[in-house]
Amino acid sequence: MTLFSSFRTLLSVRAVQGPMLAICAALMLAPGANAHGVTVGDLEIIHPHILAPIASAKSAGGFMGISNEGDTADRLIGIEVPSVKHAELHTTEHGADGVARMMHLDAIDIPAGETVLLERGGLHIMLMGLTEPLVEGQMVPGVLIFERAGRVEIEFSVDPSDAADDHADHSAMGH
């Protein structure tokens, strides 16, 4: 699968709208961009990244797109990141009181022919117990574990964070 077919796939998915589409397009089309990923079988992992947290952060979020070009659904059932004490699959739910709460998930469904986005304010990977500061530009190895595709080695790039809207430090949420 080429970078441009990935871009076409992202454009065809209804879940991708507004700013996320612009970010994905910029990452995929800009010359020398830091976009990166891995393709294993029918799955393509698109730009796995961590937004650079503050130096004292004890946790951070992991984000990416996962495209399933196959005819069979898969499920992301786990994540291993050796440089953190614990990693989990999470979603953010907004209660009737307007307060956002992160909830642990046992798995994230990756339907056939679709792209699922792990992004701030939605599905994401929670990295808890950072053992060292994450620095912009750093590459952090990890392994995604899928029900069908098995273990997929990736590298998260540590990307710049928007300090005005930085949710990368989740320490106040008990992580």
GISUL-V927677 format. One record per residue. N is the residue number from 1. RES is the residue in three letters. SS is DSSP state (~ for helix, > for strand, _ for the rest). PHI is phi in radians with two decimals (none if undefined). PSI is psi in radians with two decimals (NA if undefined). Layout:
n->{N,N}
res->{RES,RES}
ss->{SS,SS}
phi->{PHI,PHI}
psi->{PSI,PSI}
//
This chain:
n->{1,2,3,4,5,6,7,8,9,10,11,12,13,14,15,16,17,18,19,20,21,22,23,24,25,26,27,28,29,30,31,32,33,34,35,36,37,38,39,40,41,42,43,44,45,46,47,48,49,50,51,52,53,54,55,56,57,58,59,60,61,62,63,64,65,66,67,68,69,70,71,72,73,74,75,76,77,78,79,80,81,82,83,84,85,86,87,88,89,90,91,92,93,94,95,96,97,98,99,100,101,102,103,104,105,106,107,108,109,110,111,112,113,114,115,116,117,118,119,120,121,122,123,124,125,126,127,128,129,130,131,132,133,134,135,136,137,138,139,140,141,142,143,144,145,146,147,148,149,150,151,152,153,154,155,156,157,158,159,160,161,162,163,164,165,166,167,168,169,170,171,172,173,174,175}
res->{MET,THR,LEU,PHE,SER,SER,PHE,ARG,THR,LEU,LEU,SER,VAL,ARG,ALA,VAL,GLN,GLY,PRO,MET,LEU,ALA,ILE,CYS,ALA,ALA,LEU,MET,LEU,ALA,PRO,GLY,ALA,ASN,ALA,HIS,GLY,VAL,THR,VAL,GLY,ASP,LEU,GLU,ILE,ILE,HIS,PRO,HIS,ILE,LEU,ALA,PRO,ILE,ALA,SER,ALA,LYS,SER,ALA,GLY,GLY,PHE,MET,GLY,ILE,SER,ASN,GLU,GLY,ASP,THR,ALA,ASP,ARG,LEU,ILE,GLY,ILE,GLU,VAL,PRO,SER,VAL,LYS,HIS,ALA,GLU,LEU,HIS,THR,THR,GLU,HIS,GLY,ALA,ASP,GLY,VAL,ALA,ARG,MET,MET,HIS,LEU,ASP,ALA,ILE,ASP,ILE,PRO,ALA,GLY,GLU,THR,VAL,LEU,LEU,GLU,ARG,GLY,GLY,LEU,HIS,ILE,MET,LEU,MET,GLY,LEU,THR,GLU,PRO,LEU,VAL,GLU,GLY,GLN,MET,VAL,PRO,GLY,VAL,LEU,ILE,PHE,GLU,ARG,ALA,GLY,ARG,VAL,GLU,ILE,GLU,PHE,SER,VAL,ASP,PRO,SER,ASP,ALA,ALA,ASP,ASP,HIS,ALA,ASP,HIS,SER,ALA,MET,GLY,HIS}
ss->{_,_,~,~,~,~,~,~,~,~,~,~,_,_,_,_,_,~,~,~,~,~,~,~,~,~,~,~,~,_,_,_,_,_,_,_,>,>,>,>,_,_,>,>,>,>,>,>,>,>,>,_,_,_,_,_,_,_,>,>,>,>,>,>,>,>,>,>,_,_,_,_,_,>,>,>,>,>,>,>,_,_,_,>,>,>,>,>,>,>,>,>,>,>,_,_,_,_,_,>,>,>,>,>,>,_,_,>,>,>,_,_,_,_,>,>,>,>,_,_,_,_,_,>,>,>,>,>,>,>,_,_,_,_,_,_,_,_,>,>,>,>,>,>,>,>,_,_,_,>,>,>,>,>,>,>,>,>,>,_,_,_,~,~,~,_,_,_,_,_,~,~,~,_,_}
phi->{none,-1.60,-1.04,-1.28,-1.20,-1.11,-1.10,-1.08,-1.08,-1.06,-1.16,-1.49,-1.61,-1.12,-1.20,-1.61,-2.48,0.85,-1.05,-1.12,-1.10,-1.09,-1.11,-1.08,-1.09,-1.11,-1.16,-1.48,-1.83,-1.23,-1.10,1.26,-1.13,-1.49,-1.08,-2.68,-3.13,-2.45,-2.06,-2.33,1.03,-1.52,-1.72,-2.13,-1.68,-1.87,0.76,-1.14,-2.63,-2.17,-1.37,-0.94,-1.44,-1.10,-1.01,-1.58,-1.07,-1.80,-2.59,-2.73,-1.87,-1.93,-2.38,3.14,-1.92,-2.24,-1.82,-1.97,-1.51,-1.53,-1.70,-2.15,-1.16,-2.35,-2.44,-1.43,-1.98,-3.01,-2.56,-2.17,-2.35,-1.00,-1.51,-2.22,-1.24,-2.73,-2.26,-2.40,-1.50,-2.38,-2.35,-1.87,-2.02,-1.84,-1.34,-1.06,-1.40,1.48,-1.54,-1.46,-2.27,-1.56,-2.16,-1.20,-2.08,-1.33,-2.80,-2.16,-1.23,-2.10,-1.10,-1.06,1.27,-2.24,-2.07,-1.87,-1.79,-1.76,-2.56,-1.02,1.45,-2.56,-1.13,-2.89,-1.84,-1.75,-1.81,-2.03,1.36,-1.02,-1.65,-2.77,-1.09,-1.68,-1.97,-0.87,1.66,-1.20,-1.92,-2.04,-1.23,-2.75,-2.33,-1.57,-2.05,-1.89,-1.07,-1.75,-1.32,1.41,-1.50,-2.18,-1.35,-2.36,-2.27,-1.42,-1.58,-1.56,-1.72,-1.05,-1.96,-1.43,-1.02,-1.23,-2.33,-1.58,-1.81,-1.21,-1.68,-1.73,-1.07,-1.26,-1.76,1.43,-1.66}
psi->{2.35,2.90,-0.67,-0.57,-0.57,-0.73,-0.76,-0.69,-0.80,-0.68,-0.50,-0.13,2.20,-0.47,-0.32,2.01,2.86,-2.23,-0.63,-0.67,-0.76,-0.73,-0.83,-0.76,-0.77,-0.74,-0.61,-0.49,-0.34,2.29,2.35,0.24,2.80,0.19,2.40,2.93,-3.03,2.44,2.22,1.99,-2.22,-0.08,2.39,2.19,2.06,2.07,1.14,2.23,2.80,2.31,2.22,2.01,2.96,2.70,-0.56,0.05,2.51,-0.12,2.87,2.89,2.52,2.41,2.72,3.04,2.54,1.98,2.29,1.78,0.03,-3.08,-0.04,2.32,2.74,3.04,2.34,2.04,-0.07,2.93,2.39,2.26,1.81,-0.46,0.12,2.73,-0.58,2.40,2.41,2.75,2.35,2.83,2.76,2.19,2.46,2.06,2.96,-0.42,-0.01,-0.01,2.28,2.37,2.39,2.36,2.36,2.46,2.50,-0.50,2.81,2.11,2.38,1.54,2.64,2.41,0.25,2.88,2.24,2.31,2.26,1.95,2.86,2.43,0.08,-2.45,2.47,3.02,2.27,2.10,1.95,2.46,0.93,2.32,-0.17,2.76,2.50,2.24,2.37,2.31,-0.30,2.62,2.27,2.00,2.60,3.00,2.16,2.44,2.05,2.61,-0.75,-0.83,-0.30,-2.58,2.24,2.01,2.34,2.99,2.17,2.31,2.45,1.92,2.79,2.56,2.53,1.78,-0.50,-0.42,0.77,1.96,0.29,-0.45,1.81,0.30,-0.50,-0.18,0.27,0.26,NA}
//
